[in-house]
Amino acid sequence: MLREMTPGDDGAIEPPSRDRRPADRVSLRADLRAALPDAGAAVLVTVAVFAFLYVRMESGDSATVAVMPFMDDPATYWMYLLSQAFGWSGLLWAWGTVMLGLLLSGPRPARPPVSRQVLERWHRTTSLTAMALMFAHALMFAAELVRYEARLAWAERLWAGFADTFVPGWYDSGTGQIAIPIGQGALYLAVPLGLLFYVRHRIGANTWRRLHRFVIVVYVLSVWHTLLYGTNVWYGEWPRTVLWLLQLPVAALLLLRLLRPARRSEQLGPLRRREGVSLLGRAVRAAGRVAAGAVVVGLLIVVASGHDGGRERPAEPASTSPHAHEPE
């Protein structure tokens, strides 16, 4: 018997594949290729941020130097600056991928500027780029700690840098005792939650969808880590204000997504069981709407009042180190 022949993308006739994937199956390899332009843009942004931080440190205007005066030599502490640059570009890309995700899961405009398929691809590629930037941020921080621990042997220096950066609870100096575990939590949640998309056909679409909602937790942890440990936003100046302002559209879109979700099963209709949703589930969703509304109001109050948790810049900066040695 003759086997059925199907037209290929270029119009040619191709034999049917024995391992044909479903039309909606997206492979990680394909998305990694599609993410190359996005990653290239992220590298350019990181370089620009690094140059900005380098110039500010060299001129003495850097808030990092105000926090840690011994860091007034950018040529020495360039790995720390690069870690900061990766962190800021990673937070920017995380902001973008969260915004895209909320646009996809919220009310759909009648005439969107781009197709849903394009938005989904952008959401996936920015997510992959954000994960890579987060890892690069942590890796450069570890490299700076290895350079800093010059009094130790190389094996001990490598272990100290790795443990302080990647082992929760190991870092034992100052604000980092809280801020670094928060950042580690963001990284360790981001990777599995981002990559589960590519195995959703194995774990089930509903399971993946429930887990994917926790991506917003990753973003909240990332912002919290930055507010606590980002020396460039320690003081109540314009960088901290901009960081708070960027959270307003995220909170507004989250509230809109909760009020008018794209999925009909998530909409609040008459107070009765419908489409397998329990009354408890409906109560949780209603509470989520109230909480999101409260966040929007809180952010507006913070920005309008200027009380954003920023510290006052000291007249004489304290002499602290990034990771103080314990007395022996």
Secondary structure, DSSP 4 states (H G I P E B T S, - for coil): -PPP-EE-TTS-EEPPPTTPPPTT---HHHHHHHTHHHHHHHHHHHHHHHHHHHHHHHHT--HHHHH-TT---TTTSHHHHHHHHHHHHHHHHHHHHHHHHHHHHSPPPSS-SS-HHHHHHHHHHHHHHHHHHHHHHHHHHHHHHHHH-TTS-HHHHHHHHHHHHHSTTT--STTHHHHHHHHHHHHHHHHHHHHGGGGHHHH-HHHHHHHHTTHHHHHHHHHHHHHHH-GGGSBSSHHHHHHHHHHHHHHHHHHHHHHS-SSGGGS--SSS-BTTB-HHHHHHHHHHHHHHHHHHHHHHHHHHH--SSPBPPPSS-----SSPPPP-
